[in-house]
C-alpha cells in the first residue's frame, strides 16, 4: 500500500496534518492488536509442533550413509553416543567403502596401481564424518545436539512466529516429505552423475588414467557432497519457501526489524560461509584422490566451484525473497487493520472530538510508518554477504 485508500473517500484527512511524534509502548500496541485475530501461539501443542519440525531439520536421517549405519548399529544393539558406537560406525563406513574399492580393483586387476596413501587420507575423512555425524545430527528418536539445534534455530527463527497451528501442522507434514531418504539420495546421485559426465566430456581419457578403486571412492565423495552440501542447502530453501505461504506475527511498525527476521537473515549468511568451507574441503579431497597432476583436476575444480557457487548464491536469493514475502504479508495485515480503523471514523477531522482526533492521528501516523518501513536487505547486499562465504573456495 503506497497510500491510504479509502481515507479520501470518507474525508477523514480533511483538515488534518499528521503528527511526527508517534506513541510507543502499550498505547501504540493497542492501536493494532485488537484488529488481528488472537494467535494460538505459546500453547503446548504449538510448542510440540515447533519442536517436531526443528528436530527433523537437525536430524541426520536424510543422509543415506547415516541411515544405513544407524540401522546396523540398532541391529547389533549398540547404544548411541557411546565410544563403542563411534568405533562401530567408523569401522563399518570405512569397511564398506574400502571393500567396494578393493572389489572393483580385483575385477580389473589393478592391484599394483593402488595409491594406498591417498586412499588412507580419504578413508580417514570418511571415518571422521561417520563418527561426527551421529553426534551432530542425531536420529529422530533422540534430542538434537546443541550445535545442530543452534544452527537450525538461527535460520528457522521465524518458525515460532507462525500464526496458526494448522499452518504448523502443514509444515510438519511438508518437513516429513522433504526429509525422505529417497529425496536426498536422488540429489546426491544427480550431483555425482553431473560431475562425472562433466569430467568425461572435458577430458575423455582422463577417467581411464585413474585407478578404478579411486573412481569408486570419488563416487562416494561426490555423492556425499551432493547429499550433505547441495541437498542440505536446498532443503533449507524449500522449507522457507513453504513457510512463506503463512502469516507470521512479527514486530512492528517495521516487520523487517523483528529479531526473528534478523536472525533468519544472519543464519543464511552463516550457512553460506559454512557451505564455502565444505566446498573447499571436498574439492581438496577430490584433487588429492586423483593426484594434482591428473587431467581431472581442472574439471573437478570447475564442477565443485560452479555447483557450489550456484547452490550458495541461489539459496541466498531464494531465502531472501521468501523472508521478504513473509515481511510483506505481515506489513499488509497491519496496514489493513489500520486502514479499517481509519475508515471507521467516517467524518472529517473538524467533526471529531479531541480524543477521536488523537486516535485518528495515531492511526494515520502509524500507518505511514509501517508503509514506509524497509522490507529486507537489497539483492546487492545479499550477494555481497554471500560472496564473503565463497572467498575460501575462490582462493
C-alpha atoms as one frame of an Amber mdcrd trajectory, in Angstrom:
protein
   0.000   0.000   0.000   1.603   3.222  -1.112  -1.236   5.389   0.174  -4.275
   5.092   2.353  -7.115   4.097   0.060 -10.495   4.988   1.432  -9.259   7.856
   3.568 -10.135  10.357   0.880 -13.487   8.657   0.354 -14.517   9.082   3.960
 -12.933  12.540   4.232 -11.096  11.813   7.462  -7.984  13.551   6.160  -9.764
  16.847   5.666  -8.199  19.497   7.891  -5.661  17.114   9.350  -1.855  17.396
   9.444  -0.047  14.210  10.564   1.958  14.427  13.737   5.551  13.226  13.657
   5.573  12.197  17.304   4.290   8.642  17.455   3.021   6.908  20.559   5.032
   3.999  21.843   4.653   1.041  24.141   1.185  -0.164  25.169  -0.560   2.880
  23.673   0.839   2.105  20.244   0.170  -1.595  20.581  -3.474  -1.003  21.407
  -3.992   0.636  18.022  -3.433  -2.569  16.099  -3.515  -5.682  18.232  -7.267
  -5.677  18.675  -7.713  -5.787  14.904  -5.885  -9.071  14.432  -7.269 -12.447
  15.368  -5.825 -13.854  18.548  -2.861 -16.104  17.977  -2.777 -19.715  19.106
   0.923 -19.453  19.797   2.546 -20.392  23.108   0.189 -23.321  23.685   1.659
 -26.715  24.497   0.559 -28.193  21.181   2.096 -25.267  19.324   5.444 -25.770
  21.071   5.340 -29.516  20.325   4.826 -28.836  16.615   7.740 -26.373  16.510
   9.923 -28.887  18.347   8.951 -31.671  15.920   9.909 -29.583  12.886  13.228
 -28.443  14.298  14.159 -31.936  15.436  13.612 -33.243  11.910  15.592 -30.409
  10.367  18.503 -31.072  12.762  18.421 -34.834  12.255  20.847 -36.782  10.063
  18.124 -39.119   8.816  18.196 -37.519   5.355  21.753 -38.826   4.801  21.863
 -42.295   3.241  25.125 -43.429   4.847  23.900 -42.222   8.251  20.621 -44.129
   7.935  22.378 -47.350   6.924  24.999 -47.181   9.674  22.367 -46.275  12.271
  20.265 -49.238  11.139  23.252 -51.571  11.580  24.017 -50.088  14.991  20.486
 -50.817  16.153  20.633 -54.347  14.744  23.729 -55.057  16.812  22.158 -53.433
  19.879  24.885 -50.823  20.341  23.838 -47.810  22.411  24.177 -44.430  20.640
  26.510 -41.635  21.740  28.955 -44.130  23.242  32.578 -44.775  22.311  31.592
 -48.218  21.063  29.007 -46.745  18.715  31.545 -44.264  17.307  34.094 -47.004
  16.666  31.410 -49.226  15.114  30.076 -46.685  12.593  33.618 -45.581  11.747
  34.758 -49.114  11.006  31.577 -50.014   9.125  31.760 -46.932   6.917  35.434
 -47.410   6.112  34.970 -51.150   5.627  32.142 -50.793   3.122  33.893 -48.143
   1.041  37.255 -49.899   1.124  35.616 -53.231   0.339  33.894 -51.866  -2.763
  37.079 -50.136  -3.916  39.072 -53.357  -3.495  36.358 -55.396  -5.215  36.450
 -53.088  -8.238  40.261 -53.236  -8.221  40.155 -57.029  -8.185  37.750 -57.134
 -11.126  40.105 -55.132 -13.365  43.360 -56.415 -11.851  44.916 -53.069 -10.876
  46.492 -54.096  -7.572  49.856 -52.670  -8.488  48.348 -49.217  -9.111  46.623
 -48.733  -5.750  47.620 -45.336  -4.225  47.465 -46.513  -0.626  48.481 -43.181
   0.918  45.774 -41.307  -0.960  43.185 -43.917  -0.078  44.183 -43.753   3.584
  43.592 -39.999   3.737  40.194 -40.275   2.017  39.093 -43.194   4.199  40.209
 -41.279   7.309  37.959 -38.405   6.185  35.015 -40.787   5.762  35.704 -42.268
   9.201  35.686 -38.824  10.838  32.440 -37.873   9.074  30.806 -41.167  10.080
  31.814 -40.671  13.712  30.927 -36.968  13.979  27.602 -37.047  12.078  25.698
 -39.091  14.729  26.994 -36.725  17.401  25.895 -33.604  15.498  22.836 -34.813
  13.548  21.220 -37.416  15.743  18.405 -39.871  14.942  14.822 -38.632  15.197
  14.150 -40.561  18.399  16.882 -38.608  20.204  17.167 -34.991  21.278  19.077
 -32.805  18.828  22.670 -31.955  19.666  23.183 -28.400  20.990  25.345 -27.431
  17.996  22.911 -28.682  15.343  19.962 -27.291  17.249  21.547 -23.850  17.452
  22.182 -23.764  13.690  18.595 -24.778  12.935  17.103 -22.343  15.449  19.003
 -19.443  13.862  17.918 -19.958  10.252  14.408 -21.117  11.268  13.954 -18.213
  13.693  10.673 -17.233  12.012   9.078 -20.619  12.719   7.777 -19.763  16.235
   6.065 -16.676  14.818   3.726 -18.643  12.516   0.215 -17.543  13.480  -1.894
 -20.695  13.241  -1.377 -24.225  14.490  -2.984 -25.594  11.335  -0.165 -23.991
   9.332   2.412 -25.566  11.638   0.796 -28.974  11.144   1.115 -28.493   7.404
   4.777 -27.578   7.876   5.305 -30.759   9.899   3.933 -32.870   7.044   5.981
 -30.946   4.492   9.161 -31.457   6.558   8.472 -35.193   6.723   8.135 -35.384
   2.940  11.221 -33.233   2.462  13.259 -35.447   4.807  12.657 -38.661   2.904
  15.797 -40.626   2.186  14.901 -41.013  -1.497  14.946 -37.240  -1.990  18.445
 -36.680  -0.583  19.784 -39.836  -2.235  18.448 -38.700  -5.607  20.081 -35.293
  -5.124  23.425 -36.924  -4.325  23.208 -39.204  -7.362  22.346 -36.302  -9.681
  25.370 -34.309  -8.500  27.612 -37.368  -8.885  26.438 -38.107 -12.427  26.735
 -34.461 -13.487  30.280 -34.216 -12.132  31.476 -37.495 -13.679  29.838 -36.780
 -17.047  31.387 -33.310 -16.995  34.830 -34.809 -16.340  34.360 -37.302 -19.170
  33.215 -34.642 -21.626  36.051 -32.303 -20.666  38.836 -34.901 -20.860  37.520
 -38.294 -22.102  40.737 -40.283 -21.490  41.302 -38.818 -18.008  38.957 -41.137
 -16.114  40.717 -44.129 -17.638  44.003 -42.935 -16.171  42.707 -43.059 -12.599
  42.717 -46.402 -10.739  39.243 -47.943 -10.645  39.334 -48.097  -6.837  39.962
 -44.353  -6.720  36.988 -43.821  -9.024  34.810 -45.758  -6.558  35.986 -43.586
  -3.654  35.468 -40.477  -5.806  31.860 -41.547  -6.398  31.343 -41.817  -2.630
  32.911 -38.386  -2.186  30.731 -36.752  -4.837  27.564 -38.453  -3.570  28.119
 -37.214  -0.033  28.867 -33.726  -1.365  25.527 -33.819  -3.198  23.599 -35.067
  -0.178  25.241 -33.085   2.586  26.085 -29.784   0.893  23.855 -29.328  -2.158
  20.695 -31.012  -0.867  21.249 -29.643   2.643  21.141 -26.093   1.278  18.129
 -26.595  -0.948  16.294 -28.386   1.851  16.575 -25.177   3.859  15.307 -23.073
   0.949  12.405 -25.424   0.206  11.316 -25.175   3.844  11.470 -21.364   3.925
   9.596 -21.120   0.604   6.814 -23.272   2.044   6.816 -21.342   5.327   6.417
 -18.051   3.434   2.879 -19.106   2.467   1.660 -18.473   6.023   1.005 -15.456
   8.219   3.600 -14.605  10.862   3.315 -12.477  13.984   6.221 -10.047  13.597
   7.367  -6.976  15.479   6.005  -3.739  14.091   5.977  -0.927  12.928   8.843
  -2.387  10.893   8.412  -6.162  10.496  11.867  -6.350   8.881  13.354  -5.169
  12.194  11.925  -8.160  14.050  14.640 -10.109  15.889  13.382 -13.245  14.149
  13.841 -11.739  10.677  17.324 -10.503  11.505  18.233 -13.897  12.952  16.973
 -15.745   9.858  18.968 -13.463   7.552  22.045 -13.817   9.730  21.607 -17.589
   9.736  21.530 -17.603   5.948  24.827 -15.696   5.794  26.431 -18.050   8.295
  25.138 -21.068   6.377  26.690 -19.693   3.181  30.066 -19.354   4.890  29.904
 -22.923   6.201  28.957 -24.120   2.716  32.008 -22.348   1.294  34.267 -24.198
   3.727  32.719 -27.567   2.801  33.086 -26.854  -0.923  36.794 -26.164  -0.368
  37.208 -29.297   1.726  35.546 -31.641  -0.774  37.437 -30.043  -3.652  40.773
 -30.507  -1.886  39.984 -34.159  -1.109  38.906 -34.885  -4.689  42.089 -33.318
  -6.076  44.170 -35.262  -3.576  42.447 -38.512  -4.540  43.076 -38.221  -8.288
  46.536 -36.566  -7.772  47.462 -32.989  -8.550  48.909 -33.820 -11.962  45.765
 -35.572 -13.221  43.806 -34.000 -16.106  40.725 -34.460 -13.887  41.831 -31.678
 -11.530  40.532 -28.849 -13.710  37.057 -30.315 -14.490  36.635 -31.374 -10.868
  37.579 -27.899  -9.638  35.224 -26.268 -12.135  32.429 -28.662 -11.159  32.778
 -28.071  -7.423  33.065 -24.296  -7.825  30.170 -23.959 -10.296  27.807 -26.243
  -8.382  28.864 -24.723  -5.065  28.503 -21.157  -6.313  25.131 -21.781  -7.935
  23.878 -23.534  -4.806  25.077 -20.897  -2.350  24.010 -17.850  -4.382  20.626
 -19.234  -5.456  19.831 -20.367  -1.910  20.746 -16.915  -0.528  18.498 -15.165
  -3.046  15.640 -17.647  -2.576  15.791 -17.313   1.203  15.848 -13.522   0.983
  12.852 -13.478  -1.370  10.909 -15.824   0.925  11.685 -13.766   4.031  10.693
 -10.630   2.147   7.385 -12.283   1.282   6.812 -13.059   4.966   7.597  -9.440
   5.900   5.284  -8.065   3.196   2.432 -10.325   4.320   2.863  -9.092   7.877
   3.047  -5.478   6.735  -0.129  -5.774   4.656  -2.002  -7.316   7.573  -1.088
  -4.416   9.864  -1.945  -1.860   7.181  -5.307  -3.489   6.517  -6.230  -3.298
  10.202  -5.144   0.319  10.433  -6.968   1.225   7.220 -10.182  -0.239   8.610
  -9.739   1.791  11.779  -9.093   4.992   9.817 -12.111   4.423   7.575 -14.174
   3.641  10.648 -14.096   7.251  11.821 -16.134   8.239   8.739 -16.075  12.003
   9.465 -13.709  14.902   8.719 -11.282  15.797  11.487 -13.099  19.039  12.471
 -16.170  16.959  13.334 -14.233  14.629  15.656 -13.809  15.035  19.383 -10.351
  15.706  20.776  -9.959  12.069  21.842 -11.115  10.770  18.440  -8.805  13.161
  16.639  -5.845  11.972  18.700  -6.628   8.324  17.940  -7.023   9.095  14.243
  -3.700  10.937  14.177  -2.071   7.989  15.920  -3.518   5.518  13.419  -2.557
   7.544  10.330   0.987   8.209  11.536   1.439   4.568  12.415   0.008   3.504
   9.049   2.529   5.684   7.234   5.391   4.473   9.383   4.599   0.828   8.679
   4.014   1.525   4.990   7.385   3.237   4.570   9.395   0.789   6.682  12.096
  -1.281   4.884  11.422  -4.889   3.974  14.678  -6.865   3.726  18.276  -6.235
   2.626  18.695  -5.438  -1.052  19.745  -8.065  -3.590  23.153  -6.391  -3.883
  23.745  -6.574  -0.147  22.655 -10.223  -0.094  25.089 -11.068  -2.900  27.924
  -9.255  -1.106  27.307 -11.218   2.097  27.115 -14.441   0.104  30.356 -13.654
  -1.712  32.129 -13.380   1.641  31.275 -17.023   2.301  32.721 -18.015  -1.078
  36.106 -16.339  -0.631  37.786 -19.520   0.620  36.821 -21.805  -2.303  37.551
 -18.962  -4.717  41.113 -18.646  -3.412
